[in-house]
Amino acid sequence: MSLVVPSAAAVAKGPLDQATTDKIGAFPRSAFDELGIPGAAVVVVDPDGVVYEQGFGTTDDTGTPVTPTTPFHLASLSKQLTAIAVMQQIESGDLALEATVHSYLPWFGADGSDTAKITIKDLLSHTSGFSEGAGLVNRSDERADDEALERNIRRLAETPLSHPIGQFEYSNANYDALGYLIAVESGMSYENYMAEHVFAPLGMVDTFTSDADARADGVAQGHYPYFGIPIKFPVGFVRSSVPSAYIASSAEDLGRVLMAHLNGGAVGGAHVLSEAGMQGLRQPLVHPNPWDGYGWGWWSYPLWDAGHLVDAPNVSGYEVPVILEHGGSHSTYATGMALLPDAGYGVVVLMNRNDEAAPSRFSQIHTAIAQILLGRDAPALINYDDPLGLYGKQLLLIAALLMAVGVWWALRQLRHWRRDPGAAPRGWRGMLRHLVLPLALDLGLTVVAWWLVLDRAGLGVGDYPAILHLAPDVGLAIGLIAVLGLGWGLVRTALTLRVLRGTPA
């Protein structure tokens, strides 16, 4: 099925009626309270400008209120901005959608290799064959030198593909590679290109590719749920992944991006793209399933339950409006944008708290506001997270604490046997009970804990520093489990063997 987003410029709707305004104000306030969000901003636009904007809560402990101009780290909303730059270079002829990355970067894959066959389109649609983990392993590298992005892409060029080209798997690696191509083909740094060719034409005055600049402009302090308890936590800026995940911007600035979509690429008389180029950004490049499309940093799908609310395109025989949306998820920030081309509205939601282990409710707020704009009542936030996501951190902590109790018990037992050698168990039953079973339990818990965490993140054992960056409490828990399960397990085994063999410990 081909899901096509309408090309016609949206019609301005004018001011929202009071009932809709009240709903849009009440829903996020209730949602932010439910999720324990310290600070957030919401902006709604139509082609003519902002029709609703509101800051909620505070940016930090000083009590500074959040406003629509407060910057937040965007996480994956960075991809839409990088995609605009890619489309600019396609329109100028510097890049071609079907061209291979290898044709621009000869070192990106050996001649004839699968990596050398990856195209610009594959990167834009997450069909390059790179795994999700391939776009995360660099997160522990917080060096901010000018070679950071190139270093990441050269590493990526040596990374084996996890599946054939053409198969969808979301990976930040794809948009990091696009960011490097922008720099190479423009002859500018990625940061300078974005500032001059994307941010400036759109009038984005609170948007930054530098963590220092974002902090100087009062970026909202992020909060991380450390074993479920929200605490202030630094974002851990990674310059090598700015194109995919580390741009900072305000809700008002992102509203200008959505206005450009609703106005054929123009905001305030300045064009960031042609109307055809802006329309192209809304066309899916791949369909991971029959209804959902993805491309250019946007998910697109039909809103089946809103078909009667607006003039809408025909989708497989039904008059159904299409939504384009995307969420962003850092360990300390949750963000979302939604675009309703048929209704003529765009929505931005930025929050300075997240829970990547259980993100489902955080990711529903921007689309819920879109539903309100279509005349529906505000939907309840639904928890789609699996039990492991909801309670996995607590289970890891309990496992580590139980293993620590096991250390105390084993030391107590060994001291008792040393004082009274006659009490020490003998024979194969003693070996099984006090040596084999405890060691098997320790090793088993360690392997299971590490496998569950690494498999969920798409990472390997050697990527432990990335785990510490992405989820510091999880990294601490599995680190303790490894020390207690492997380190102490071997020490206890040696001490127990000495006792069971009759040698004083």
C-alpha positions in Angstrom: 0.0 0.0 0.0 1.2 3.5 -0.8 0.4 6.1 1.9 0.8 9.5 0.2 0.6 12.7 2.2 -1.3 15.5 0.4 0.8 18.1 -1.4 -1.5 21.1 -1.2 -0.6 23.8 1.3 -2.8 23.7 4.3 -5.5 26.3 4.9 -5.1 28.6 7.9 -7.6 27.8 10.6 -7.3 31.0 12.6 -7.5 31.1 16.4 -8.6 28.0 18.2 -12.0 28.0 19.8 -12.1 28.3 23.6 -13.2 24.7 24.1 -10.3 23.4 22.1 -7.8 25.7 23.8 -9.1 24.6 27.2 -8.7 21.0 26.3 -5.1 21.5 24.9 -4.2 23.3 28.1 -5.7 20.8 30.5 -4.6 17.6 28.9 -0.8 18.2 28.9 -0.9 19.6 32.5 -2.7 16.5 33.7 -0.3 14.3 31.7 2.8 16.1 33.0 1.5 15.7 36.6 0.9 12.0 36.0 4.4 11.4 34.6 6.2 13.6 37.1 7.5 16.0 34.4 9.4 18.9 36.1 9.3 21.2 33.0 7.7 21.1 29.6 6.6 23.3 26.7 3.8 22.9 24.2 3.3 24.8 20.9 0.5 24.4 18.3 0.8 26.2 14.9 -1.2 26.6 11.8 0.2 28.1 8.5 -0.2 31.7 9.8 1.6 31.2 13.1 1.3 30.1 16.7 -2.3 29.4 17.8 -1.4 27.9 21.2 1.8 28.0 23.3 2.5 27.3 27.0 5.3 26.6 29.3 4.8 24.2 32.2 6.9 23.9 35.4 10.5 25.0 35.8 13.8 24.6 33.9 15.9 23.9 37.0 16.2 24.2 40.8 16.3 28.0 40.6 12.6 28.0 39.8 13.1 29.5 36.4 9.8 28.9 34.5 9.8 27.1 31.3 8.6 29.2 28.3 8.1 28.3 24.6 11.5 29.7 23.9 13.3 27.5 26.4 15.7 25.0 24.7 15.5 21.3 25.3 17.7 18.5 24.0 15.7 17.1 21.1 17.0 13.5 20.9 15.6 12.0 17.7 13.7 15.1 16.6 17.2 16.2 15.4 16.7 13.8 12.4 13.9 16.0 10.9 16.3 19.0 10.9 19.2 16.9 9.3 16.7 15.7 6.7 15.9 19.3 5.7 19.6 19.8 5.0 19.8 16.6 3.0 16.9 17.7 0.9 18.6 21.1 0.3 21.7 19.3 -1.0 19.5 17.0 -3.2 17.8 20.1 -4.7 21.2 21.7 -5.3 22.6 18.6 -6.9 25.3 18.0 -4.3 23.6 14.7 -3.2 21.4 12.2 -5.1 18.8 10.1 -3.4 19.7 6.9 -5.2 23.5 7.5 -5.1 25.7 5.3 -2.8 27.5 6.7 0.2 30.6 5.0 -1.2 30.4 7.4 -4.3 30.9 10.3 -2.0 33.2 8.6 0.6 35.4 6.0 -1.2 36.5 4.6 2.2 32.9 3.8 3.2 33.0 0.1 2.4 35.3 -1.8 0.2 34.5 -2.0 -3.5 31.8 -4.6 -4.1 31.0 -5.0 -0.4 27.4 -4.6 0.9 28.4 -1.5 2.8 29.5 0.1 -0.4 26.0 -0.4 -1.8 24.2 1.6 0.9 22.4 4.6 -0.7 21.3 8.0 0.6 17.8 6.7 0.5 18.7 3.7 2.6 20.1 6.0 5.3 17.0 8.3 5.2 14.7 5.2 5.6 16.7 3.2 8.1 17.1 0.3 5.5 20.9 0.4 5.4 21.4 -2.8 7.3 23.0 -1.1 10.3 21.6 -2.3 13.6 20.1 -0.1 16.4 23.2 -0.9 18.5 25.5 0.4 15.7 24.1 3.8 16.4 24.6 3.7 20.1 28.1 2.3 20.7 29.6 5.8 20.2 27.6 7.3 23.1 30.4 6.8 25.6 32.7 8.9 23.4 32.0 12.4 24.6 35.1 14.0 22.9 33.9 17.2 21.3 36.8 17.8 18.9 36.2 18.7 15.2 36.9 15.1 14.1 34.2 13.5 16.3 31.7 13.0 13.6 34.2 11.7 11.0 35.6 9.3 13.6 32.1 7.9 14.2 31.4 7.4 10.5 34.8 5.8 9.9 34.0 3.4 12.7 30.6 2.8 11.1 32.2 2.0 7.8 34.0 -0.9 9.4 30.9 -2.2 11.2 29.3 -5.3 9.8 25.7 -5.0 8.6 23.2 -6.8 10.8 20.9 -7.7 8.0 20.4 -7.2 4.2 20.1 -3.7 2.8 16.4 -2.9 2.4 15.2 -4.4 5.7 14.0 -1.7 8.1 15.8 -1.3 11.5 15.8 2.1 13.2 19.4 3.3 13.9 20.9 6.6 14.7 23.9 5.6 12.7 22.0 6.4 9.5 21.4 10.0 10.3 24.9 10.5 11.7 26.2 9.4 8.4 23.9 11.8 6.6 25.2 14.6 8.8 28.8 13.8 7.8 27.8 13.7 4.1 26.3 17.2 4.5 29.6 18.4 5.9 31.7 16.8 3.2 29.6 18.0 0.3 29.1 21.5 1.6 32.7 22.0 2.6 31.5 23.3 6.0 31.2 21.6 9.4 27.8 20.1 10.0 27.2 22.6 12.8 28.0 25.6 10.6 25.9 24.3 7.7 22.9 23.8 9.9 23.2 27.3 11.5 23.5 29.1 8.1 21.3 27.1 5.8 18.5 25.6 8.1 18.3 27.5 11.4 18.8 31.0 10.0 16.3 30.9 7.1 13.6 29.4 9.5 14.3 32.1 12.1 15.3 29.5 14.7 17.1 31.7 17.3 17.0 29.2 20.2 18.4 26.1 18.3 21.9 24.9 18.9 24.3 22.1 17.8 26.6 22.9 20.7 25.9 21.9 24.3 27.8 25.0 25.6 25.6 27.3 23.5 22.5 25.5 24.6 23.5 25.9 28.3 24.3 29.5 27.8 20.8 30.0 26.5 19.2 28.3 29.5 18.6 24.8 28.3 16.2 22.9 30.6 17.9 20.6 33.0 17.2 17.0 32.2 16.0 14.5 34.8 16.7 10.7 34.9 14.7 8.1 36.8 17.5 6.6 38.8 16.0 3.3 39.9 12.6 5.0 39.4 13.4 8.2 41.3 13.8 11.3 39.1 17.0 13.1 39.7 18.8 15.9 37.8 21.2 14.4 35.4 23.5 15.8 32.6 22.6 14.8 29.1 26.1 13.6 28.3 26.6 15.6 25.0 27.9 13.4 22.2 29.2 15.6 19.3 29.6 12.5 17.0 25.8 12.0 17.1 24.5 15.6 16.8 22.9 14.9 13.4 20.7 12.1 14.8 20.2 13.0 18.4 21.9 16.0 20.0 20.5 19.2 18.6 18.9 21.4 21.2 15.9 23.6 20.3 12.8 25.3 21.7 9.2 24.5 21.1 8.7 27.9 19.4 11.6 27.2 17.0 10.3 23.7 16.1 6.9 25.3 15.5 8.5 27.3 12.8 9.7 24.1 11.1 6.1 22.8 11.1 4.9 26.2 9.7 7.4 25.7 6.9 5.7 22.3 6.1 2.3 24.0 6.1 3.5 26.8 3.9 5.4 25.1 1.1 8.8 25.6 2.7 8.5 29.3 3.6 8.4 31.1 7.0 8.3 34.8 7.2 9.0 35.3 3.6 12.2 33.1 3.7 12.3 29.7 2.0 14.3 26.9 3.5 13.2 24.5 0.6 11.1 24.7 -2.5 7.5 23.6 -2.2 8.3 20.4 -4.0 11.2 19.7 -1.7 9.1 20.3 1.4 6.4 18.0 0.0 9.1 15.4 -0.6 10.0 15.4 3.1 6.5 14.2 3.9 6.6 11.2 1.5 7.5 7.8 3.2 10.4 6.0 1.7 9.7 2.6 3.2 6.7 0.8 4.8 7.9 -1.3 7.8 4.3 -2.7 7.9 1.2 -2.2 5.7 0.1 1.0 7.2 3.1 2.8 8.7 5.5 4.7 6.5 8.9 6.1 7.4 11.2 8.6 5.7 13.1 11.8 6.3 12.7 11.5 10.1 8.9 11.1 10.1 6.5 8.3 10.8 3.3 8.6 8.7 0.1 6.7 9.2 -3.7 7.1 8.8 -5.8 8.1 11.8 -8.6 5.7 11.2 -10.8 6.9 14.1 -10.7 10.5 12.9 -11.8 10.0 9.3 -15.0 12.0 9.6 -13.4 15.0 11.2 -11.5 16.7 8.4 -11.4 16.6 4.6 -9.0 13.8 4.1 -7.3 11.8 1.3 -8.4 8.4 0.2 -6.5 5.6 2.0 -7.3 2.2 0.6 -10.9 3.2 -0.1 -11.5 5.3 3.1 -11.5 9.0 3.7 -8.9 9.1 6.4 -6.6 11.9 7.6 -2.9 11.2 7.7 -0.6 12.2 10.6 3.2 12.6 10.4 4.9 12.3 13.8 8.0 11.4 15.5 9.2 11.1 19.1 12.6 11.8 20.7 14.0 9.9 23.6 17.1 10.7 25.6 17.8 9.3 29.0 16.7 12.7 30.5 14.4 14.2 27.8 11.3 13.2 26.0 10.1 15.1 22.9 7.5 14.8 20.1 6.3 16.6 17.0 3.1 15.9 15.0 2.0 17.3 11.7 -1.6 17.2 10.4 -1.4 18.4 6.8 -5.1 17.9 6.1 -6.2 19.8 9.1 -3.5 22.4 8.9 -1.9 22.1 12.3 1.4 21.2 13.8 2.2 20.2 17.4 5.4 20.3 19.4 5.9 18.9 22.9 9.2 19.1 24.8 9.8 17.6 28.3 12.8 17.5 30.6 12.2 14.0 32.0 12.0 10.6 30.4 12.1 6.9 31.2 13.7 5.0 28.3 13.0 1.7 29.9 9.2 2.4 30.0 8.7 5.2 27.4 5.2 4.5 26.0 3.2 7.2 28.0 5.8 9.9 27.4 5.6 9.2 23.6 1.8 9.7 23.4 1.4 13.3 24.4 2.1 15.0 21.1 -0.2 12.7 19.2 -2.9 13.0 21.8 -2.9 16.8 21.3 -3.2 16.2 17.6 -6.3 14.2 18.3 -7.8 17.1 20.3 -7.2 19.4 17.3 -9.2 17.0 15.2 -12.2 17.4 17.5 -11.7 14.4 19.7 -11.7 14.2 23.5 -8.2 13.9 25.1 -7.3 10.2 25.2 -6.0 8.6 28.3 -2.3 7.7 28.3 -2.0 4.0 27.9 0.9 2.0 29.3 2.2 -0.2 26.5 5.5 -1.1 28.2 6.3 -4.7 28.9 6.9 -5.8 32.5 10.7 -6.0 32.0 10.7 -2.4 30.9 8.5 -1.3 33.8 10.3 -3.3 36.6 13.6 -4.4 35.1 15.7 -1.8 37.0 14.2 -2.8 40.3 14.7 -6.5 39.5 18.4 -5.9 38.7 18.8 -3.9 41.9 17.2 -6.7 43.9 19.4 -9.3 42.2 22.5 -7.3 43.1 21.4 -6.9 46.7 20.6 -10.6 47.0 24.1 -11.4 45.7 25.5 -9.0 48.3 23.6 -10.8 51.0 25.1 -14.0 49.6 28.6 -12.6 50.0 27.8 -11.8 53.7 26.4 -15.2 54.3 29.4 -17.0 52.6 31.9 -15.0 54.7 30.0 -15.8 57.8 30.0 -19.5 56.9 33.7 -19.5 56.1 34.6 -17.9 59.4 32.5 -20.5 61.2 34.2 -23.4 59.4 37.6 -21.8 60.2 36.8 -21.6 63.9 35.3 -25.1 63.9 36.8 -27.3 61.1 34.6 -30.2 62.2 31.5 -28.3 61.1 32.8 -28.0 57.5 30.8 -30.2 55.1 32.6 -33.1 53.5 32.1 -35.4 50.5 30.4 -34.8 47.2 27.2 -33.5 48.8 29.2 -30.8 50.5 30.9 -29.9 47.3 27.6 -29.7 45.5 25.8 -27.7 48.1 28.5 -25.2 49.1 30.6 -25.0 45.9 28.9 -26.0 42.7 25.4 -24.7 43.2 26.4 -21.2 44.6 28.9 -20.8 41.7 26.3 -21.9 39.1 23.7 -19.5 40.6 26.1 -16.6 40.6 27.2 -17.2 37.0 23.7 -17.9 35.9 22.3 -14.6 37.4 25.2 -12.7 35.9 24.8 -14.1 32.4 21.0 -13.7 32.4 21.2 -10.1 33.7 23.8 -9.0 31.1 22.1 -10.8 28.3 18.7 -9.2 29.0 20.2 -5.7 29.2 22.5 -6.0 26.2 19.9 -7.8 24.0 17.4 -5.1 24.8 19.8 -2.3 23.8 21.2 -4.1 20.8 24.7 -3.9 22.2 27.6 -6.2 23.1 29.7 -6.9 26.2 32.4 -4.6 24.9 29.8 -1.7 24.8 29.4 -1.5 28.6 30.6 2.2 28.6 27.6 3.0 26.3 25.3 1.3 28.8 26.7 3.6 31.5 25.9 6.6 29.3 22.5 5.5 28.2 21.2 4.1 31.5 23.6 4.8 34.4 21.6 3.0 37.0 21.3 -0.1 34.8 25.0 0.1 34.1 25.7 0.3 37.9 23.4 -2.7 38.6 24.9 -5.1 36.0 28.4 -3.9 37.0 27.8 -4.9 40.6 26.2 -8.2 39.5 29.3 -8.9 37.4 31.7 -8.1 40.3 29.6 -10.1 42.8 28.8 -13.0 40.4 32.1 -13.4 38.7 34.7 -11.8 41.0 33.4 -12.9 44.3 32.1 -16.1 43.0 35.6 -17.2 42.0 37.1 -15.9 45.3 34.4 -17.8 47.3 35.0 -20.9 45.3 38.8 -20.8 46.0 38.2 -20.2 49.8 35.5 -22.9 50.0 37.8 -25.4 48.2 40.5 -24.9 50.8 38.1 -25.5 53.6 36.5 -28.6 52.1 39.9 -30.0 51.4 40.7 -29.7 55.0 43.3 -26.9 54.6 42.8 -23.9 57.0 41.5 -21.0 55.2 
